[in-house]
Amino acid sequence: MKLSPLALVLAFPLSAGVLPRANAQAMSDTKMQSPSQQDAPADEMRPPDSDRSSDTFAKKGKAAFPPKPAATSAQMLPLNPRDRVVQMLNRFGYGPRPGDVDRVLAMGADKWFEQQLNPASLKDAALDSKLRDYPTVNMTPALAAQVYPFVTQVDMVTEGKMPYPTDPLDNAVMEVQVAKRVANKTHRDADGKVIAKPELSEAENAAKKQREKERATQLAAQLLVLPRNQRMAAIVKLPVEDRIDLTRNGNLTGDQHNLLTSGFTAHEREAFNAMSGETNSAYFLRDELAQARILRDIMTERQLEQVMTNFWFNHFNVYMPKDGDQWYTASYEREVIRKHALGKFGDLLLATAQSPAMMVYLDNYLSIGPDSLANGVDPRNPDAKRGGRGLNENYGREVMELHTLSVNGGYSQGDVTALSAILTGWGVDRVNQGGGFAFDYKRHEPGPKYWLGYRINEDGTATKIAASEMPKQSFGPSDQVATPESIKQGITALKILAASPQTAHFVSQMLAQYFIADTPPPAMVARLEKTYASTGGDIKEMLRTIAHSPEFNSRLYFHNKVKTPEEFIASVFRATATTPDNPGQLSNSIRDLGEPLYNKLEPTGYYLTADIWMNSNALKERLNFSYNLTTGRYGSQKFDAPKLLAIGLMTPSGSGQIMPTSTQSALPATPTPGAKRVGYEASAQEAAPTPPAPRVGPMVTMRVLETTMIGTPVSPQTNQLIQKELASQPESADPVGMLNLLSALVMGSPEFQLR
């Protein structure tokens, strides 16, 4: 059975009406126009013909994303109760599972929402069971540093500059890492010339690998006769060469590996995995954290908490591959982001500032006050000599530009320098060993700072001052010496940022953009600002403001947000009731679609607007993913289309779509006036030529799948293209194969890309 996705991909220039996130304040001032008001040529305003190449669509740029139409009384009609539930499940979660819409409708949408605002009240047994396979996500950074050392640490142990770990498991890992490092080390002769290693032939390499596999199988057989709780102790006692053969990736089959490790404790499993890697095995931490995240997206009952955890992680982004952040990112997400995701914004801001992950990512742990004790300046010692070290302004700039005030927040370069001085001493204890946050007063720039119209003293007291009273320099040489109490200066500055009207506007803008529209309606932003100011930045109250707003509950802003790759893949598995058997492959797919988790280098995080994620190539790749998943071409992942159809038929919404009396009645209806879907301007008349007469069975099935998986009517053009694809299949096609194809077409359709 062959899939030809090009027609489906090219037929829809998505028009989610968006602008990039780069300047949130500029976005709020952008006037929205109707597509009829645009200056684009008529050829660019109509859907491309199905025989055009993908490049034609991709090169259109912004023409493919005309701003959404201005609000009209018809479009601002409130959603009906069912569509309101669909809206909530799509925006405050990663999409409904089959039956969720009916369940929440019966419960009451507002009751479901309040439960989501209190995630501790929701049990998550299925997810908890699945996450037991990922113990690194709950490791302390110090333990992660021991089990997954950097190559520099391995070198220090190899050279005798650092002792071997005292813990037997960690010591066994280090012995393996040292042996691998020595084997790979470049050797030189007395003249300093590199001694070339003899290269094995292809046949010799194959024979070597076969010997390793045979030895690993032999060792595994010997270990499996031991009680489970004695196996790792026996592995630790093996010669290092045997440990390398036993643990090396690919030497044991999957079944052998699972049998051998099934009784391991979390620490034992991590030690076994660490021995299987090369000298820098910290990539295991990244892989496991990314896999655990997509599992949470798909499986958690605490959907809103997960949505907000991912939202705030993106807002306060850190790049996991950077230095010690490979050890710190899991605890950063767990103890900082998730813990405060539904709390007060000011508490979240302070927690990120006192996180080793943020201090390492933006280099604040390297910043030293020019007049600090650490730089050799001591007013009590007239012979003290100033050193050459100074400020690092990365965090001081980004905390204002990206975390709070925004790029147009009214601060100057002098304010960046002053805040950087205020935050000197904020760093990390034993950064190369996974230590925690620490304030080193010896690195802190002493004395008062003049910043954002305030004088902030060392004890944290802040006084508003007039612009005329501002000194030319925001700080300078001081006769004071910093003390441990000097940390209060930074805490006060962060509180001022959290309480700023500019921060209230920026945070409100970001929330409205994520939950309402890429170009947020100014009235919605203003309402959120008011809530922020009256509640002290209470995130729950801001979410309540969104959930009960006329915009969120209107037809205009229904099903108009394009899913990111992560949101798309999570929604596929939820919408099809598919159990994620291979989260590693899912993480790789998210990466391949352009959103590698925990791997965004820039502090901006990923932009969340449609123009970043939706183009003809992206649609084609998403459809290919859907087709591979449904047809058994996605690794070992199981997909059960008959089960999905059965679930759809058994739910009230799914069974209510069946009208077997005629082919026409089985086709999805055209949306009613006033319910026009934002993002699709093509009408039935503009669609491709009338397809061949559809077969009733597939059309009934299509309607059930669309209702079950999308929850809202699709455009006539989508249905005609799906019908055309089905008509191209032979009459003798396998029914299950046809069902798989239908499932792929529905989840690959443009409508499924929206939430």
Secondary structure, 3 states (H helix, E strand, C coil): CCCCCHHHHHCCCCCCCCCCCCCHHHHHHCCCCCHHHCCCCHHHHCCCCCCCCHHHHHCCHHHHCCCCCCCCCCCCCECCHHHHHHHHHHHCCCCCCCCHHHHHHHHCHHHHHHHHCCHHHCCCHHHHHHHCCCHHHHCCHHHHHHHCCCHHHHHHHHCCCCCCCCCHHHHHHHHHHHHHHHHHCCCECCCCCECCCCCCCHHHHHHHHHHHHHHHHHHHHHHHCCCHHHHHHHHHHCCHHHHHHHHCCCCCCHHHHHHHHCCCCHHHHHHHHHHHCCCCCCHHHHHHHHHHHHHHHHHCCCHHHHHHHHHHHHHCCCCCCCCCHHHHHHHHHHHHHHHHCCCEHHHHHHHHHCCHHHHHHCCHHHCCCCCCHHHCCCCCCCCCCCCCCCCCCHHHHHHHHHHCCCCCCCCCHHHHHHHHHHCCCEEECCHHHCCCEEECHHHCCCCCEEECCEEECCCCCEEECCHHHCCCCCCCCCCCCCCHHHHHHHHHHHHHHHHCHHHHHHHHHHHHHHHCCCCCCHHHHHHHHHHHHHHCCEHHHHHHHHHCCCCCCECCCCCCCECCHHHHHHHHHHHCCCCCCCHHHHHHHHHHCCCCCCCCCCCCCCCCCHHHHCCHHHHHHHHHHHHHHHCCCCCCCCCCHHHHHHHHHHCHHHHCCCCCCCHHHHCCCCCCCCCCCCCCCCCCCCCCCCCCCCCHHHHHHHHHHHHHHCCCCCCHHHHHHHHHHHHCCCCCCCHHHHHHHHHHHHHHCHHHHEC
